[in-house]
Amino acid sequence: MHQKKHLLLGHLFTFVTIVIWSVAFVSNKALLAYISPIENMILRFTLAYLLLLILYPKWKLPHSLKDELFFLLLGFLGIFIYFLLENFALKYTQATNVGLYMGAIPIFTALFAHFLTHDEALTPNLIFGFVLAMAGMVMILLEGSAFELRLRGDLLALAAAVTFALYSVLLKLAPVGYHYIVTTRKSFFYGLLLMGVYRITEGGGIDISALTISTVWGNILFLGILSSGIAFLLWHQGIERIGSISASNYIYLVPLLTAITGIIALDEKLTRQMIIGGGLILIGLYLAQRKHAN
């Protein structure tokens, strides 16, 4: 009974996370009309870091330099690089498109898990599903009148999906002996540190005046507290309970939820080519995961 409840909570945590993150793509898109991608990242993760500090104010000294370097790697991939790619992708393409590419994360997760944790076999279903999903992505990449602008955004979104898949697998290999909030907080700290260095290199600061706009601070609160703070904790707990591959399967819902939110909130459009390409991605994802039922 305890194990069943443990798994049920893992599925619930993961589902809630995916709902929040699907809406976050649209929230991010709206926010980028007022502030730059790096300003967005610094503001939301500063808020998220403070939230985690309030929720769990205890400090934990690293067991070893190796552990701390691993947290730095998590912060670099899952916080700095992923969100940098995602935010710039949203600057150049629709939130709906970004959501479609995020839907391919389960396949990339399975591929990384095969080579890094050796708990995922490269079955014919996985390979064929991957080929179909990639065909769907190519259709979306080649669609649209503003081809060059969208292509840049779509390729960045695809790179973000690959990065997040790698982060999810590495999270399963995170050093033991640390509270999960400490693990998340440490990765946020290093992610923020890298964002600060990036911003200084750019030669800019933070436009605080933008926070007087209700749309800006409203979206920053949502992204910082829910999407970056609470959702990351839920994602970490979901992976701990049901594993990175099962948790990543919930990302199937991202394209649908993001498209619905984008159409309602941003008046984004779904073209025939995007629908066909999205369908190929979903069919490919389904085929790639059928092995779990065997």
Backbone as a ProteinNet text record, in pm:
[ID]
protein_1_A
[PRIMARY]
MHQKKHLLLGHLFTFVTIVIWSVAFVSNKALLAYISPIENMILRFTLAYLLLLILYPKWKLPHSLKDELFFLLLGFLGIFIYFLLENFALKYTQATNVGLYMGAIPIFTALFAHFLTHDEALTPNLIFGFVLAMAGMVMILLEGSAFELRLRGDLLALAAAVTFALYSVLLKLAPVGYHYIVTTRKSFFYGLLLMGVYRITEGGGIDISALTISTVWGNILFLGILSSGIAFLLWHQGIERIGSISASNYIYLVPLLTAITGIIALDEKLTRQMIIGGGLILIGLYLAQRKHAN
[TERTIARY]
83.6	0	87.2	192.8	282.6	349.5	392.2	457.8	361.4	235.2	134.2	110.6	101.8	83.2	205.2	322.9	449.2	449.5	410.2	406.8	296.2	179.9	67.3	103.9	171.9	216.2	316.5	402.9	499.6	430.9	326.6	251.5	176.7	119.2	47.2	140.8	256.3	354	398.6	422.3	470	363.6	238.9	128.6	109.6	109	92.8	207.7	329.3	445.9	427.8	382.4	367.3	260.5	152.7	49.1	107.3	181.4	243.1	340.6	426.9	528.2	466.7	355.5	288.9	237.6	176.8	129	247	360	477.6	534.9	526.4	576.1	504.1	372.6	291.7	320.4	334.1	367	501.7	598.7	731	722.5	644	628.2	572.1	472.1	412.2	511.6	593.3	690.1	801.3	839.6	950.9	918.8	792.2	755.9	801.4	838.8	874.1	1019.2	1075.4	1212.2	1289.6	1421.7	1506.5	1504.4	1543.7	1547.4	1630.7	1749.7	1835	1778.9	1713.2	1646.6	1534.4	1458.9	1352	1407.6	1515.6	1575.5	1626.4	1696.4	1753.3	1643.3	1540.8	1432.4	1356.4	1319.6	1238.4	1316.4	1445.5	1521.4	1572.2	1586.4	1614.7	1496.3	1377.2	1255.2	1241.7	1270	1259.6	1361.3	1484	1587.8	1548.5	1495.1	1451.2	1337.8	1248.5	1138.1	1191.9	1287.5	1345.4	1420.4	1480.6	1552.3	1454.3	1336.7	1232.7	1174.7	1148.9	1090.1	1184.2	1314.4	1412.9	1538.3	1540	1650.5	1780.5	1781.8	1902	2008.1	2133.9	2246	2314.5	2370	2436.2	2572.6	2678.2	2811.9	2831.6	2902.4	2923.7	3007.3	2973.1	3050.1	3186.9	3190.5	3316.1	3310.4	3425.3	3431.7	3358.1	3363.6	3294.8	3144.7	3086.8	2944.1	2911.1	2992.8	2965.7	2979.5	3073.3	3089.2	2968.2	2907.7	2788.8	2672.1	2659.2	2554.4	2576.5	2702.3	2736.2	2692.5	2713.3	2671.7	2520.4	2447.5	2301.5	2254.9	2318.5	2282.6	2314.2	2425.4	2467.1	2369.7	2335.7	2249.5	2101.7	2050.5	1906.7	1853.6	1939.4	1892.4	1943.9	2074.5	2130.9	2109.2	2164.6	2158.6	2015.6	1941.7	1805.7	1719	1718.2	1629.7	1678.4	1807.8	1859.3	1808.8	1818.8	1770.3	1619.6	1546.2	1400.2	1354.9	1414.4	1372.5	1403.5	1520.9	1552.2	1466.1	1431.9	1341.1	1205.5	1154	1024	1026.8	1144.8	1158.9	1140.1	1173.8	1172.9	1062.6	991.7	886.8	770.5	662.6	542.8	564.8	491.3	493.3	443.3	347.8	295.6	406.1	493.1	604.7	700.4	733.3	822.9	761.7	631.6	563.4	570.5	560.8	570.2	706.8	812.1	946.5	971.2	913.5	927.4	861.3	762.2	695.9	787.5	900.5	995.6	1095.7	1088.3	1183.5	1185.8	1069.2	1074.8	1166	1166.1	1252.6	1399.3	1431.6	1569.8	1611.6	1517.7	1546.5	1579.6	1500.8	1525	1661.4	1697.6	1828	1943	1932.3	2036.5	2042	1923	1918.3	1986.4	1973.2	2036.9	2189	2245.6	2391.9	2447.4	2368.8	2420.9	2384.7	2262.5	2220.5	2200.1	2201.9	2190.8	2060.3	1953.3	1825.2	1721	1766.9	1675.6	1736.9	1664.2	1714.2	1674.4	1761.5	1730.2	1651.2	1519.8	1432.6	1392.7	1344.1	1295.5	1186.6	1095.7	990.5	1048.5	1151.2	1213.2	1277.6	1348.4	1418	1318.3	1214	1113.8	1035.7	1003.1	932.1	1014.9	1145.3	1235.4	1237.9	1243	1245.6	1116.7	1000.8	873.2	867.5	909.4	906.3	997.1	1114.7	1205.7	1147.1	1074.4	1008.6	905.1	831	733.4	799.3	913.2	985.8	1035.1	1083.4	1132.5	1018.4	898.9	782.6	754.6	761.5	734.1	845.8	968.8	1083.5	1073.8	1021.4	1017.9	890.1	802.7	673.5	678.2	596.4	580.2	639.3	582.3	629.8	756.4	762.9	883.1	983.2	1029.5	1106.5	1233	1314.7	1444.1	1427.8	1333.3	1310.9	1259.4	1163	1105.5	1203.9	1282.6	1379.9	1476.5	1522.3	1614	1547.5	1424	1353.8	1325.5	1285.4	1253.8	1377.1	1490	1614.1	1659.4	1641.5	1675.3	1584.1	1456.2	1361.9	1400.5	1442.1	1485.8	1609.3	1703.7	1824.2	1787.9	1687.6	1641.9	1583.9	1508.4	1448.9	1557.3	1661.4	1772.8	1843.4	1863.9	1931.6	1852.3	1719.5	1637.7	1631.8	1632	1632.8	1759.9	1872.4	1999.8	1998.1	1943.7	1932.6	1848.2	1736.1	1645.6	1713	1792.7	1864.3	1974	2046.6	2153.7	2097.6	1975.5	1912.9	1895.4	1870.3	1857.1	1991	2101.6	2235.2	2293.2	2209.4	2256.8	2313.8	2412.9	2474.7	2370.7	2387.4	2294.7	2337.2	2245	2276.5	2239	2171.3	2127.6	1974.9	1914.2	1770.2	1740.3	1626.2	1598.1	1584.9	1542.8	1536.3	1677.3	1769.2	1908.3	1967.3	1939.1	1987.3	1935.9	1805.5	1745.7	1801.7	1814.8	1863.7	2007.9	2090	2228.9	2235.9	2152.9	2153.2	2103	2004.7	1956.2	2067.4	2143.4	2250.3	2353.2	2396.4	2497	2438.3	2310.4	2245	2239.6	2203.7	2198.6	2337	2436.3	2573.4	2614.8	2584.2	2617.2	2537.2	2410.6	2328.7	2389.4	2435.8	2497.7	2622.2	2704.8	2826.6	2790.2	2688.3	2642.1	2594	2516.6	2462.4	2573.7	2670.2	2783.6	2863.8	2881.1	2953.4	2881.1	2746.7	2666.2	2681.5	2717.2	2732.6	2603.6	2509.6	2380.5	2343.4	2238.7	2188	2047.2	1965.3	1826.5	1737	1640.5	1548.6	1438.1	1463.4	1368.9	1238.1	1243.8	1123.5	1015.3	1057.7	959.6	869	916.2	837.6	715.2	706.8	587.9	469.4	496.9	390.9	328.8	199.1	131.8	154.1	157.5	181	316.8	417	553.1	561	521.4	537.6	442.5	327.4	235.3	295.2	355.1	417.6	545.3	621	741.4	704.6	597.8	552.6	512.4	438.9	397.3	518.9	609.5	726.1	823.6	842.5	937.8	889.4	765.2	714.4	663.5	579.6	519.6	608	641.8	712.2	855.9	929.2	1069.8	1087.4	1002.4	1017.7	945.3	813.9	733	743.5	734	733.5	864.6	977.7	1105.8	1114.1	1059.5	1057.6	968.5	852.7	760.8	822.9	893.5	958.9	1066.2	1144.8	1250	1188.8	1080	1014.3	947	893.6	832.9	934.3	1053.1	1159.8	1208	1219.4	1262.6	1166.9	1036.7	935.2	908.2	904.6	865.8	975	1087.4	1198.4	1191.1	1305.3	1313.1	1234.5	1230.2	1161.8	1010.6	956.6	812.4	766.8	847.8	813.1	811.8	910.6	919.8	802.5	738.2	622.9	510.1	499.9	394.8	415.4	534.7	563.7	485.4	427.3	337.8	228.5	186.6	75.8	115.8	245.9	292.1	244.7	261.5	217.7	70.2	-15.4	-158.9	-190.7	-138.8	-168.9	-111.7	9	69.7	-5.6	-45.3	-119.6	-252	-323.8	-452.2	-431.7	-331	-304.3	-259.2	-173.8	-125.1	-236.2	-328.7	-441	-531.6	-556.3	-645.4	-579.7	-454.6	-390	-316.5	-259.1	-174.9	-229.6	-344.9	-405.8	-311.7	-237.6	-148.5	-228.4	-168.2	-237.7	-178.3	-266.3	-224.3	-244.1	-135.6	-147.4	-162.3	-201	-217.6	-85.8	23.9	154.7	197.4	164.5	196.7	116.2	-10.7	-96.8	-44.8	-9.1	44.2	177.3	265	394.7	379.7	289.1	263.1	206.4	120.9	64.9	173.3	268.1	379.1	465.1	486.2	562.6	492.7	361.3	286.4	280.8	262.4	261.6	398.5	504	639.6	665.2	617.6	634.1	559.2	437.3	358.2	427.9	475	544.5	672.3	742.4	868.1	845.9	726.8	699	620.8	576.9	496.7	569.6	702.2	781.1	753.7	711.4	688.1	567	480.2	362.1	388.6	504.8	538.5	581.8
-121	0	126.2	123.1	238.6	263.1	154.8	167.8	222.9	179.1	227.1	376.8	420.3	562.9	642.6	585.8	648.8	674.9	574.7	587.5	682.3	674.1	761.1	908.3	937.9	1075.3	1119.1	1026.7	1058.3	1097.4	1022.4	1053.7	1186.5	1211	1335.6	1455.7	1445.7	1554.8	1586.2	1479.5	1497.7	1562.1	1518.9	1575.5	1724.2	1760.8	1902.1	1985.8	1930.8	2000.5	2029.7	1930.4	1945.7	2049.3	2053.4	2154.7	2294.5	2312.2	2442.4	2481.6	2388	2419.5	2447.2	2381.9	2406.8	2550.2	2596	2734	2831.2	2787.6	2874.5	2916.7	2831.7	2871.2	2996.4	2998.1	3111.8	3233.3	3210.5	3319.1	3381.6	3297.4	3343.7	3428	3380.4	3450.3	3590.1	3600.4	3730.2	3822.2	3767.6	3845.4	3902	3827.8	3869.4	3990.7	4033.8	4156.8	4279.3	4259.5	4371.4	4367.9	4249.8	4239.2	4136.6	4139	4048.6	3908	3806.2	3669	3653.9	3715.5	3697.9	3770.7	3886.5	3955.8	3869.2	3809.6	3717.6	3606.2	3543.2	3431.8	3472.9	3586.3	3630.5	3663.9	3734.7	3773.9	3653.1	3560.6	3446.9	3350.4	3328.8	3233.3	3293.8	3424.4	3488.5	3468.3	3489.8	3469.1	3322.7	3231.3	3088	3045.9	3098.5	3063.9	3111.4	3232.8	3285.1	3200.8	3154.7	3068.9	2938.7	2876.2	2750.9	2773.3	2888.9	2922.5	2936.5	2991.1	3005	2868.1	2785.3	2653.6	2561	2573.2	2486	2569	2641	2733.8	2667.3	2535.3	2466.4	2462.6	2474	2467.8	2332.2	2287	2157.9	2173	2147.2	2153.3	2036.3	2058.5	1948.8	1836.9	1713.3	1598.3	1593	1643.3	1640.2	1743.5	1773.3	1864	1804.3	1672.1	1603	1628.9	1623.8	1651.7	1793.1	1888.5	2029	2054	1987.2	2000.4	1942.1	1837.3	1778.7	1876.5	1945.6	2046.8	2161.6	2195.3	2297.9	2252.6	2125	2070.4	2077.1	2041.6	2049.3	2192.7	2287.3	2427.5	2479.1	2432.9	2474.9	2424.5	2295.4	2236.1	2267.7	2235.2	2241.7	2379.7	2470.9	2604.8	2709	2715.9	2821.4	2792.7	2682.9	2655	2629.2	2543.3	2510.7	2635.4	2716.1	2832.3	2942.5	2949.6	3044.7	3006	2877.6	2829	2847.5	2812.8	2823.3	2968.7	3060.8	3200.6	3263.4	3233.6	3286.5	3219.2	3092.5	3025	3094.5	3127.4	3194.4	3334.7	3393.2	3526.2	3520.8	3405.4	3395.7	3307.6	3231.9	3145.7	3139.6	3075.3	3067.2	2977.8	3006.2	2919.7	2780.2	2773.3	2644.3	2559.2	2620.3	2546.7	2493.9	2578.1	2536.1	2418.5	2424.9	2314.4	2185.4	2195.3	2075.5	2008.9	2087.8	2030.1	1973	2037.2	1983.9	1846.3	1822.8	1692.8	1578.1	1608.7	1504.2	1469.6	1536.4	1510.7	1363.5	1292.6	1152.2	1065.2	1087.1	1006	1037.5	1166	1203.3	1151.2	1153.3	1101.2	952.8	877.6	734	706.9	786.9	768.5	797.5	906.4	938.9	834.3	786	685.8	556.2	524	402.1	408.8	523.4	535.8	574.5	645.5	695.7	609.4	555.1	474.4	327.9	297.1	158.6	90.2	169.4	108.8	126.5	151.6	170.1	104.8	5.7	-64	10.4	5.9	66.6	-33.9	-38.2	-132.7	-77.8	-164.3	-116.5	-10.4	-28	70.7	208.1	208.4	335.4	402.9	324.9	380.5	431.8	349.7	390.2	511.7	512.1	626	752.8	738.7	853.3	909.4	820.7	864.2	939.1	885.8	952.6	1089.8	1095.8	1222.8	1325.1	1281.7	1373.6	1422.1	1333.5	1373.8	1482.2	1465.6	1567.3	1699.9	1694.2	1817.4	1888.1	1809.2	1868.7	1940	1880.6	1944.6	2079.8	2085.3	2211.3	2311.4	2262.8	2350.9	2420	2348.7	2401	2475.8	2494.6	2558.7	2706.5	2784.2	2924.3	3021.1	3138.7	3241.2	3308.9	3336.8	3398.7	3288.1	3220.8	3097.1	3115.8	3213.2	3227.8	3258.7	3347.4	3384.4	3266.1	3193.3	3080.1	2965.1	2945.3	2836.6	2853	2975.5	3001.7	2964.7	3008.5	2979.8	2832	2765.5	2623	2539.2	2573.4	2499.4	2519.9	2640.6	2666.6	2584.7	2574.7	2495.8	2347.7	2297.4	2158.3	2134.5	2227.7	2216.4	2220	2300.3	2307.7	2173.4	2108.6	1978.3	1874.3	1872.9	1779.2	1807.2	1934.2	1972.5	1929.6	1951.1	1914.7	1763.4	1688.6	1542.6	1495.7	1552.9	1517.8	1555.2	1672.6	1717.4	1619.7	1573.2	1483	1350.5	1299.4	1173.5	1194.8	1305.3	1334.7	1358.5	1411.9	1437	1307.2	1199	1067.5	1021	1074.4	1036.4	1136.3	1229.4	1334.3	1272.4	1337.9	1286	1259.3	1148.8	1113.1	1181	1182	1240.1	1386.6	1441.4	1581	1585.8	1674.7	1696	1743.4	1698.8	1731.2	1882	1956.8	2102.3	2160.6	2102.9	2148	2121.2	2003	1969.2	2069.7	2099.1	2194.7	2333.8	2372.8	2507.7	2528.1	2424.9	2435.2	2452.1	2379.8	2393.4	2532.2	2586.5	2722.2	2823.4	2803	2896.2	2906.4	2790.6	2791.3	2843	2812.4	2866.7	3018.8	3074.8	3219.8	3282.6	3215.3	3264.8	3276.9	3176.2	3177.3	3284.1	3302.6	3408.8	3546.2	3566.4	3693.3	3720.7	3618.7	3632.3	3664.4	3596	3620	3763.3	3812.5	3948.4	4052.7	4029.3	4122.1	4124.5	4007.2	3997.8	4075.6	4071.9	4148.3	4298.3	4337.3	4478.4	4546.3	4472.3	4530.2	4497.7	4564.1	4538.2	4483.3	4513.2	4469.8	4593.9	4595.2	4707.6	4695.2	4751.3	4741	4812.9	4917	4994	4908.7	4800.2	4713	4643.9	4632.5	4564.9	4645	4771.2	4851.8	4812.3	4736.3	4691.1	4563.5	4563.1	4449.3	4318.2	4322.5	4200.8	4140.2	4226.8	4180.3	4115.1	4188.3	4127.9	4012	4014.2	3901.2	3773.6	3784.6	3667.9	3626.1	3724	3691	3612.3	3653.1	3580.4	3437.2	3422.6	3288.5	3202.7	3259.7	3183.9	3155.5	3253.4	3235.7	3142	3163.5	3084.5	2947.1	2945.9	2818.5	2741	2803.6	2731.1	2695.6	2788.7	2762.9	2707.4	2750.6	2705.4	2575.4	2583	2466.6	2354.2	2388.3	2285	2206.6	2273.2	2202.2	2103.2	2142	2050.5	1930	1956.4	1847.3	1755.3	1813.2	1733.5	1643.7	1701.6	1624.5	1507.8	1533.9	1429	1325.6	1373.4	1280.1	1182.4	1233	1147.4	1050.4	1098.1	1011.7	894	918.4	815.5	723.4	778.2	694.4	683.4	752.9	743.5	847.7	878.2	984.7	952	823.7	786.9	796.7	739.7	746.3	890.5	968.1	1109.4	1184.4	1156.3	1226.1	1192.5	1076.2	1040.4	1142.5	1208.6	1308.3	1428.9	1444.3	1557.4	1543.1	1423.2	1407.3	1513.5	1554.5	1649.8	1793.2	1822.2	1960.4	2022.6	1956	2019.5	2059.6	1969.8	1998.4	2113.1	2106.2	2208.5	2344.6	2346.3	2472.2	2532.6	2447.7	2497.5	2560.2	2493.2	2545.8	2679	2685	2808.2	2920	2887.2	2986.6	3044.6	2960.1	3005.8	3098.9	3062	3142.3	3273.5	3265.5	3382.7	3471	3412.1	3489.6	3495	3433.5	3431.5	3369.9	3265.8	3197.3	3109.7	3079.2	3004.7	2864.7	2769.8	2634.1	2612.7	2586.1	2559.9	2409.7	2376.7	2235.1	2159.5	2222.1	2156.1	2133.3	2229.6	2213.1	2099.7	2087.7	1980.6	1844.1	1832.3	1704.8	1672.7	1771.9	1750.5	1713.9	1783.6	1751.4	1611.5	1571	1435.4	1330	1353.9	1260.1	1250.1	1364.1	1362.7	1277.4	1295.5	1221.6	1072.3	1037	895.5	834.2	909.1	859.9	838.3	930.7	917.3	795.3	774.3	659.1	528	518.1	395.5	371.4	479	466.2	413.8	438.5	397.7	267.5	208.4	86.8	-30.2	-25.5	-135.6	-155.4	-47.2	-58.5	-145.8	-162.5	-246.2	-390.4	-417.9	-554.7	-639.6
0	0	0	81.4	88.9	-45.2	-113	-243.3	-347.6	-341.2	-436.3	-418.5	-292.8	-264.2	-309.4	-288.6	-328.3	-479.6	-558.6	-703.4	-748.5	-681.9	-716.8	-699.2	-588.9	-565.3	-671.9	-713.8	-818.4	-947.5	-985.8	-1107.1	-1093	-975	-950.8	-957.3	-891.5	-892.7	-1035.7	-1112.8	-1249.7	-1337.5	-1322.8	-1402	-1373.5	-1245.8	-1207.9	-1264.1	-1258.5	-1313.8	-1462	-1536.3	-1681.3	-1714.8	-1638.4	-1660.4	-1639.8	-1530.9	-1501.3	-1611.1	-1652.3	-1753.9	-1890.9	-1922.5	-2050.8	-2057.2	-1947.6	-1939.9	-1937.5	-1877.5	-1863.7	-1998.8	-2101.6	-2233.5	-2282.7	-2262.3	-2305.5	-2217.6	-2087.7	-1994.8	-2030.7	-2063.2	-2105.2	-2232	-2328.5	-2456.2	-2433.3	-2346.3	-2315.6	-2246.9	-2159.1	-2081.9	-2169.1	-2272.5	-2358.2	-2444.8	-2443.2	-2512.7	-2434.1	-2306.6	-2219.1	-2171.2	-2151	-2100	-2182.7	-2171.2	-2249.4	-2189.3	-2268	-2216.2	-2089	-2083.6	-1966.8	-1845	-1866.1	-1755.7	-1699.7	-1788	-1749.7	-1661.4	-1705.2	-1632.5	-1494.4	-1488.2	-1361	-1261.1	-1304.8	-1214.4	-1161.5	-1251	-1208	-1119.2	-1148.9	-1069.4	-938.7	-934	-804.7	-711.5	-764.9	-686.6	-645.4	-737.7	-708.7	-602.6	-612.3	-514.8	-375.1	-364.7	-235.6	-178.6	-265.3	-221.9	-162.5	-229.1	-179.7	-49.1	-35.2	87.9	204.4	176.2	278.8	315	212.6	235.9	312.2	286.6	351.3	379.8	491.6	520.8	565.3	576.4	622.3	512.3	553.5	461.7	472.6	365	362.1	296	371.3	314.5	218.1	108.6	12.4	72.9	38.1	84	16.8	-104.9	-181	-292.6	-350.1	-464.7	-583.9	-596.2	-705.2	-699.6	-577.6	-561.5	-606.8	-563.8	-596.1	-746.3	-810.4	-954.9	-1027.8	-970	-1030.7	-1021.8	-907.2	-892.6	-991.4	-1013.3	-1112.5	-1251.4	-1282.8	-1412	-1427.7	-1320.9	-1324.8	-1347.4	-1277.4	-1294	-1433	-1487.4	-1621.4	-1727.6	-1721.6	-1823.9	-1803.1	-1682.1	-1658.1	-1629	-1583.3	-1549	-1648.2	-1666.3	-1751.5	-1900.3	-1950.7	-2094.8	-2141.9	-2069	-2113.5	-2123	-2017.7	-2017.6	-2110.5	-2133.2	-2231.8	-2370.9	-2404.7	-2533.5	-2546.5	-2440.5	-2445	-2462.9	-2387	-2393.7	-2529.3	-2584.2	-2716.7	-2824.1	-2804.6	-2898.1	-2899.6	-2781.1	-2770.9	-2830.6	-2836.9	-2896.9	-3047.7	-3108.8	-3254.3	-3311.8	-3228.1	-3280.6	-3181.9	-3223	-3140.3	-3018.3	-2911	-2793.6	-2830.9	-2923.6	-2970.1	-3030.2	-3112.1	-3172.6	-3066	-2969.3	-2860.9	-2786.2	-2760.5	-2692.7	-2771.3	-2904.2	-2989	-2976.7	-2977.4	-2965.7	-2826.4	-2724.1	-2588.2	-2577.8	-2663.4	-2662.6	-2702.1	-2765.7	-2807	-2697.2	-2584.2	-2475.1	-2431.9	-2423.1	-2380.5	-2465.6	-2597.9	-2684.4	-2657.5	-2646.1	-2617.3	-2479.1	-2384.4	-2250.2	-2256.6	-2334.5	-2348.9	-2410.9	-2510.6	-2575.1	-2478.7	-2403.6	-2306.2	-2194.8	-2151.5	-2045.2	-2089.4	-2217.4	-2269.5	-2253.4	-2282.8	-2280.6	-2143.2	-2062.1	-1934.6	-1814.5	-1813.6	-1697.6	-1734.2	-1864.2	-1913.3	-1869.5	-1849.5	-1811.5	-1921.2	-2042.9	-2155.6	-2279.4	-2336.5	-2454.8	-2582	-2682.1	-2811.9	-2895.2	-2874.9	-2944.2	-3081.1	-3170.6	-3301.6	-3287.5	-3187.8	-3165.9	-3133.7	-3048.4	-3009	-3129.5	-3210.5	-3327	-3431.4	-3461.1	-3560	-3510.4	-3381	-3322.5	-3331.5	-3309.4	-3317.7	-3460.3	-3559.3	-3700	-3735.2	-3690.5	-3717.9	-3652	-3526	-3452.7	-3519.8	-3564.3	-3631.4	-3764.5	-3833.4	-3959.5	-3930.5	-3821	-3782.2	-3750.2	-3683.1	-3649.4	-3775.1	-3871.9	-3997	-4069.4	-4068.3	-4131.2	-4067.9	-3935.1	-3865.5	-3891	-3893.1	-3918.3	-4054.1	-4154.1	-4290.9	-4323.1	-4223.5	-4245.8	-4213	-4282.2	-4244	-4344.1	-4349.6	-4442.8	-4392.8	-4261.3	-4203.3	-4171.8	-4278.1	-4263.1	-4180.5	-4215	-4147.7	-3999.8	-3967.2	-3827.7	-3747.4	-3804.7	-3734.3	-3723.7	-3828.7	-3827.9	-3711.9	-3689.7	-3578.9	-3445.6	-3427	-3302.1	-3283.8	-3392.8	-3384	-3354.1	-3414.7	-3387.9	-3243	-3191.8	-3051.1	-2959.3	-2995.5	-2915.7	-2915.9	-3032.4	-3042.2	-2956.3	-2959.9	-2876.5	-2728.4	-2693.5	-2553.7	-2509.5	-2598	-2565.5	-2538.6	-2621.9	-2603.4	-2470.4	-2439.5	-2315.4	-2193.4	-2196.8	-2080.8	-2061.4	-2171.9	-2160.7	-2090.4	-2127.3	-2063.3	-1915.2	-1883.7	-1744.4	-1662.6	-1718.7	-1645.8	-1611.8	-1705.3	-1680	-1576	-1587.4	-1491.2	-1351.6	-1343.5	-1213.4	-1135.5	-1206.3	-1143.4	-1085.6	-1139	-1094.1	-993.6	-946.7	-854.8	-726.8	-665.1	-542.4	-433.8	-360.6	-253.1	-123.1	-26.8	103.6	116	12.8	15.2	7.3	85	73.7	-68	-123	-263	-285.9	-183.8	-199.6	-205.6	-128.9	-133.2	-271.6	-327.3	-461.4	-564.4	-557.3	-650.3	-628.7	-502	-468.8	-516.3	-500.6	-545.1	-697.3	-769.8	-915.6	-955.7	-881.4	-907	-881.5	-773	-737.7	-850.4	-899.7	-1005.7	-1136.9	-1161.7	-1279.8	-1275.5	-1158.5	-1140.9	-1154.6	-1100.3	-1110.4	-1257	-1335.5	-1477.7	-1552.9	-1512.7	-1574	-1547.3	-1423	-1387	-1469.1	-1486.3	-1567.4	-1711.6	-1762.9	-1900.7	-1917.5	-1819.6	-1827.2	-1819.1	-1732	-1720	-1849.7	-1909.8	-2037.3	-2146.5	-2140.3	-2236.2	-2215.5	-2091.4	-2060.1	-2021.6	-1968.4	-1930.3	-1787.9	-1738.4	-1603.7	-1612.1	-1510.8	-1507.7	-1513.2	-1605.2	-1617.9	-1512.2	-1394.6	-1283.8	-1315	-1398.9	-1430.4	-1495.9	-1563.4	-1629	-1527.8	-1402.9	-1299.9	-1257.1	-1300.5	-1269.4	-1357.2	-1462.5	-1553	-1496.5	-1478.3	-1413.2	-1488.1	-1622.3	-1700.8	-1668.2	-1645.8	-1618	-1481.1	-1375.4	-1242.4	-1219.9	-1286.7	-1274	-1331	-1449.7	-1512.3	-1440.1	-1387.2	-1310.8	-1184.9	-1118	-998.2	-1033.7	-1143.7	-1185.9	-1221.9	-1302.3	-1348.3	-1234.2	-1145.2	-1036	-928.3	-882.2	-770.2	-815.3	-918.6	-960.8	-1058.9	-1172.3	-1277.8	-1240.5	-1179.8	-1146.4	-1006.1	-911.8	-773.8	-744.6	-731.6	-694.1	-796.7	-926.7	-1030.6	-1035.1	-1014.3	-1014.8	-898.3	-783.4	-668.7	-698.3	-759.2	-793.9	-898.5	-996.5	-1100.6	-1039.7	-949.3	-882.3	-806.2	-732.1	-654.9	-745.8	-859.2	-954.1	-1009.6	-1046.8	-1099.7	-992.2	-867.4	-757.6	-738.2	-759.8	-732.7	-850.8	-972.8	-1087.2	-1193.9	-1176.3	-1270.9	-1381.5	-1441.9	-1542.1	-1668.2	-1708.8	-1832.7	-1816.4	-1707.1	-1682.4	-1661.8	-1591.7	-1569.7	-1702.2	-1787	-1915.7	-2007	-1987.3	-2069	-2057.1	-1942.8	-1923.6	-2014.4	-2068.1	-2156.8	-2287.6	-2313.3	-2427.4	-2426.5	-2305.8	-2292.5	-2325.5	-2327.2	-2344.2	-2476.3	-2592.6	-2717.4	-2715.1	-2666	-2662.7	-2567.1	-2444.7	-2344.4	-2384.2	-2440.8	-2483	-2600.4	-2695.8	-2812.4	-2769	-2680	-2631.5	-2560.8	-2472.6	-2398.2	-2491.9	-2591	-2685.6	-2771.7	-2814	-2896	-2815	-2688.8	-2603.6	-2561	-2513.9	-2453.5	-2553.5	-2658.5	-2750.3	-2892.1	-2914.4	-3047.5	-3150.9	-3109.3	-3202.3	-3298	-3412.1	-3516.9	-3534.2	-3562.6	-3596.4	-3745.5	-3819.1	-3961.7	-3987.1	-4110.4	-4146.1	-4132.6	-4174	-4167.6	-4022.3	-3935.6	-3793.9	-3731.4	-3772.3	-3718.6	-3763.4	-3893	-3943.7	-3877.3	-3870.1	-3805.1	-3659.3	-3589.6	-3449.4	-3433.3	-3528.9	-3525.2	-3541.3	-3632.4	-3651.1	-3524.6	-3458.8	-3334.1	-3229.4	-3213.7	-3112.4	-3144.9	-3273.2	-3312.4	-3285.8	-3320.9	-3295.9	-3148.2	-3065.9	-2921.1	-2868.1	-2919.7	-2875.6	-2911.1	-3034.7	-3076.9	-2995.6	-2967.3	-2892.8	-2752.4	-2696.6	-2558.8	-2548.2	-2660.3	-2655.8	-2591.5	-2592.4	-2536	-2389.3	-2319.2	-2176	-2144.9	-2246.4	-2225.5	-2259.1	-2317.7	-2359.2	-2242.3
[MASK]
++++++++++++++++++++++++++++++++++++++++++++++++++++++++++++++++++++++++++++++++++++++++++++++++++++++++++++++++++++++++++++++++++++++++++++++++++++++++++++++++++++++++++++++++++++++++++++++++++++++++++++++++++++++++++++++++++++++++++++++++++++++++++++++++++++++++++++++++++++++++++++++++++++++

